[in-house]
Each structure stands twice: as C-alpha cells, then as structure tokens.
Amino acid sequence: MMEIIRSDLFLLTVTIGIYCGCSTLYRRTRFALLHPVLLTFMAMIAFLKIFSIPYEHYRAATEALNFALGMSVVSLGYLLYEQKEQMKGEILPVLTSIITGCIVGIISVVYIAKYMGADRTVMTSIAPKSVTIPIAVSISKPLGGEVSITSVVVFCVGLLGNIIGFWLLNKLRITDPKAQGLAMGSAAHGVGTARAIEHGAIEGAMSGLAMALMGVATAMILPLVEHYLY
Amino acid sequence: MLGLFYILLCWLAGNIIAYFTGNYISGNIIGMILLFCLLEFKVVDAEKVRPVAKFLLGSMALFFVPYGVGLMVSYEVIMKNLWAIIVASVVSTVLIMLTVGWIYQRMVHRR
C-alpha cells in the first residue's frame, strides 16, 4: 500500500485534489486567510507528515508541476502582450514608476532584513518578494535563495497587498484608478491583481500589466544588486 | 498544439541564451521576453498561443504548491529570521505601493 501512496501518480493526484477542494472552500467563504494556496500548503504538509514521506521524495514526484511552472513563466509573455495596450501614450510614467518601485522594493527589503540580522540566504530568498511567484523563484534560485522561503513569503506579501492595498492607497491620497492598479500589481503581484480585478476593469488591467513589468524589471535588476550591493 | 510548441521553443531558446550569457537571467524569463517579442512583431499568431497561455496562467497557483510545501523543511530558517522577514516585507511592500502610485499619479497629472 505504501508503494502506491509514494508513487508519483498518487502524490500528484492528491496535490491537485487538495488544491481543487481548497479552491471550492475559498469560493464559498471568500475569506482571504482561507486562501486555497495557503490551505493547500498546510494540508499537503500534514499529508506528507502523516505518511512520513520525505520532502525530497515529494519534490521529485511532482516534477511535472515544476515543469509546468516553467512554461507558465514563458506564458507571462502573452499576458504582457495582451496588457500592453494599457500603456498607450503613457509608456514613460508607467516604466518610470515601475522601475523606481522595483529598485526601492529590492533595496528596502534587503537592507531592512540585513540590519535585523537575517543571513544572506534569507535576504536573497525574499529580495524578489513583490514579483509573481514563478518569476520570483526563477530569480532567487540561481542566486542561492531558498525557493520554499521565496514562495511562502512572496505569497504572504501578495495577501497583505490584497487585504490592505486599496485602503492604504486611499489613505495616501493615491486615488487615480490607473495609479491604484499599477501600485497593486507591482507590490502584490497576482494576489493583488485578483483584488484589483474585483475593484474595476481599469485597475485590474493596470495591475496585470504592472505584475508582468515588475517581473521583468526585477529579473534584470536583482542580480546586479545582489552582486554589488549586499 | 502549435501554441504549446511556441511556448516550449521560446523557453528552449531562452535557456540557450542564458547558457551563453553566463546564466545571468534564468532561461524561462528570457523565454517570456522572447514570446512577447514574437507576438509583438506578429511572427507568432496570438490566437494560437492564447488557449495554452490562458490555461497556464490560470493554473499557476497549483504549479508552485511543491515549492510552498518546502516550508516543511525550511520553517526553522523562517522561524529564526521571522521578525526580519516580516518587518522587511511589510515595510518594503508599503514603500513599493507608495512609490509606484505616487510617481505615476504625479507624472500623469502634471501634463
């Protein structure tokens, strides 16, 4: 029996099954902290612990998902193509704000973590923390980051942006719908974009654009910062 | 099927470029930029790529579950650096929102 449970097919099926179950639960409750992704992480960890399956075995068994993640990064190029209309006539303000935001984001997260005594692995893991997860892990892994820290932290950052984003932006008098969308997508990637879409079509589209641009900008800037600044 | 081929081809080309440029940027990110260029310059028909891309983008959250489950081996490192991670992430997230929103709003409304 253990042989079946440890098989690739079984573990993949359980993963996708738990994910579907958690998504349904989330759609019924709409409570941000019950987010399907967080629940799936927890449920899957519990499952592996119960059947004492080591993480390395699980990683190897779910290699197919890792491959799909690589393809989904490439398909973000399609998203960028679809959303680029939003930039029409505003290329300069959009690119200036995103690139500045990207640099401010990397420098602030790295240096605050450094002064609070985090080690280098942690700093590198959380440096791309505002980028959509597939890109964030593709950036942090080759630089020596720990991908599980990256994915969990990046996800929680997205949740934070999702929950407080619009409230904060209104407080800061950033009220232009396009500015709000850009800010949500660049700070809170896909999870923030989901919230922006609920808020309005303009906010959603700008947020999707910001998410894709932030990914490209961070992929180009972070290796330089990592090499020269910390 | 052609859409899937283009996505894989861009990824492969991205990996090759990454290999010859010292792996400065990961191959799939170069692939993403290549796919954008191919669509932008109409080398590839967007209609062909759309269904595959939509599926992949829509299921992204599932694809990184194995990474998140890695928490079971890395939670000690997170716990050891918990406050540094929380403070740095929260402050930095707020700063990005502020910077991006403020600069964009300033530049657009000045004209």
Interface residues (C-beta under 8 A of the other chain):
Chain A: T15 I16 Y19 P36 V37 T40 F41 M44 I45 L48 K49 Y55 Y58 R59 T62 L65 N66 A68 L69 G70 M71 S72 V73 V74 S75 L76 G77 Y78 L79 L80 Y81 E82 K84 E90 L92 P93 V94 T96 S97 I98 T100 G101 C102 V104 G105 S108 V109 V110 I112 A113 M116 G117 A118 D119 T121 V122 I126 K129 S130 T132 I133 P134 I135 V137 S138 I139 K141 P142 E146 V147 S148 I149 T150 S151 V152 V153 F155 C156 V157 L160 G161 G165 L168 L169 L172 I174 D176 K178 A179 Q180 L182 A183 M184 S186 A187 A188 G190 A210 G215 V216 A219 M220 P223
Chain B: I7 L8 C10 W11 G14 N23 Y24 I25 S26 N28 I29 G31 M32 I33 L34 L35 F36 L39 E40 A46 V49 R50 V52 A53 L56 L57 S59 M60 A61 L62 F63 F64 V65 P66 Y67 G68 V69 G70 L71 M72 V73 S74 V77 I78 N81 W83 A84 I85 V87 A88 S89 V90 V91 S92 T93 V94 L95 I96 M97 L98 T99 V100 G101 W102 I103 Y104 Q105 M107 V108 H109
